[in-house]
């Protein structure tokens, strides 16, 4: 049996049709674990989302990407500056949850090669119970944090080790 591994590409959210973002962010399976995702998602919300994420790129030189597998949109995420910390987020379409480890591994390699990012934080809602992947990658629990009125579990991963300086390979 041969397994086909899709080619991953990190793109800008502006490359994704708004209809795909709307359908993705309207999925009730996502909403169950996204306490900041309230109200209906229509064209105005999707457009405001893309504008806000592009503003992070303009301000910080880095932000959230659209993740494409074989040029098909599978989700979004990446690094966003929260104060002095770079927070990593990943929001995949439910049929593509299996790509989470590959995408996160590529993103963390990017962080390790970027001198601006000595560590990465992860904010997860308390409803997320399966935290094994974070522990396996070496992330440490640092407590709880309130963000925009919602409680999150906070983890931190040191990325300052420059022993292995992988090539970025992302756009």
C-alpha positions in Angstrom: 0.0 0.0 0.0 1.4 3.4 -1.0 0.5 6.5 1.1 0.2 9.8 -0.7 1.6 12.6 1.3 0.1 16.0 0.2 2.5 18.8 -0.6 2.1 21.5 2.0 2.3 25.2 1.3 2.0 28.2 3.6 0.2 31.0 1.8 -1.4 34.3 2.7 -5.1 34.3 3.7 -5.7 36.6 0.8 -5.3 33.6 -1.5 -8.3 31.8 0.0 -11.8 32.6 -1.3 -13.9 34.1 1.4 -16.5 31.4 0.9 -14.0 28.8 2.0 -13.2 30.7 5.2 -16.9 31.3 5.9 -17.7 27.6 5.6 -14.6 26.6 7.7 -15.3 29.0 10.5 -19.1 28.2 10.5 -18.4 24.5 11.3 -20.0 23.7 14.7 -17.1 21.2 15.4 -14.7 24.1 15.5 -17.0 26.4 17.4 -17.1 23.9 20.3 -13.4 24.6 21.0 -13.1 28.3 20.0 -14.6 30.4 22.8 -13.7 33.7 20.9 -15.7 32.6 17.9 -19.1 34.0 18.5 -22.0 34.9 16.2 -22.5 34.0 12.6 -19.7 34.2 10.1 -20.6 35.8 6.9 -18.7 37.7 4.2 -18.2 40.8 6.4 -16.7 38.8 9.2 -14.5 36.8 6.9 -13.2 40.0 5.2 -12.6 41.7 8.6 -10.7 38.6 9.7 -8.4 38.6 6.6 -7.8 42.4 7.0 -6.9 41.9 10.7 -4.5 39.1 9.9 -2.9 41.1 7.1 -2.4 44.0 9.5 -0.4 41.7 11.7 1.9 40.9 8.8 2.3 44.7 8.1 3.0 45.5 11.7 5.2 42.5 12.7 6.5 41.1 9.5 4.8 37.8 10.4 1.3 36.5 11.0 -1.2 33.8 10.2 -1.0 31.8 7.0 -3.5 29.8 5.0 -2.4 26.2 4.9 -2.7 24.4 1.6 -2.3 20.7 0.9 -1.9 20.0 -2.8 -3.1 23.6 -3.3 -6.4 22.8 -1.4 -7.3 25.0 1.6 -7.1 22.9 4.8 -7.0 25.6 7.5 -5.2 28.6 8.9 -2.8 29.5 11.7 0.7 30.5 12.4 2.3 33.1 14.6 0.8 36.2 16.0 2.5 38.7 18.3 0.7 39.0 21.6 2.5 41.6 23.6 6.1 40.5 23.5 5.3 36.8 22.9 4.7 35.0 19.6 1.6 32.8 20.0 1.1 29.9 17.7 -2.4 28.9 16.6 -3.8 26.2 14.3 -7.3 25.9 13.0 -7.8 23.1 10.6 -10.9 22.0 8.7 -12.3 18.8 10.5 -11.5 16.5 7.5 -7.9 17.7 7.6 -7.2 17.3 11.4 -4.7 14.6 10.5 -2.4 17.2 9.0 -2.0 19.1 12.2 1.3 17.5 13.3 3.0 18.0 9.9 1.9 21.6 9.7 2.9 22.4 13.3 6.3 20.7 12.8 6.9 22.9 9.8 5.8 26.0 11.6 8.0 25.2 14.6 11.0 24.6 12.3 10.3 28.1 10.9 10.2 29.5 14.4 13.5 27.9 15.3 15.1 29.4 12.2 13.8 32.9 13.0 15.8 34.9 15.6 12.7 37.0 16.4 11.1 34.0 18.0 13.1 32.7 21.1 9.9 30.9 22.3 6.4 30.2 21.2 3.3 30.2 23.3 0.1 28.1 22.8 -3.3 29.2 24.2 -5.8 26.3 24.2 -9.4 26.4 25.6 -9.9 24.2 28.7 -12.3 22.1 26.6 -9.2 20.7 24.8 -8.3 17.5 26.8 -5.8 15.8 24.5 -2.6 17.7 25.1 -0.2 14.9 24.4 1.2 16.5 21.2 2.2 19.6 23.1 4.0 17.6 25.7 5.8 15.4 23.1 7.2 18.5 21.4 8.5 19.8 24.7 6.0 22.5 25.5 5.6 23.3 29.2 2.3 24.2 30.9 2.7 27.7 32.4 -0.9 28.1 33.8 -4.0 29.8 32.7 -4.5 33.1 30.9 -7.5 35.3 30.2 -7.6 36.5 26.6 -10.4 38.7 25.4 -12.7 37.6 28.2 -12.1 33.8 27.8 -9.9 31.5 29.9 -7.2 29.5 28.1 -4.5 27.0 29.1 -1.1 28.4 28.3 1.9 26.5 27.2 5.4 27.6 26.2 8.0 26.0 23.9 11.6 27.2 23.7 12.6 27.7 20.1 16.0 29.4 20.8 18.1 26.3 20.1 20.0 27.0 16.9 21.6 23.6 16.8 19.4 22.6 13.9 18.7 25.5 11.6 16.2 24.1 9.0 15.5 25.9 5.7 12.2 27.8 5.9 10.6 26.8 2.6 7.5 28.8 3.3 6.0 31.9 1.7 
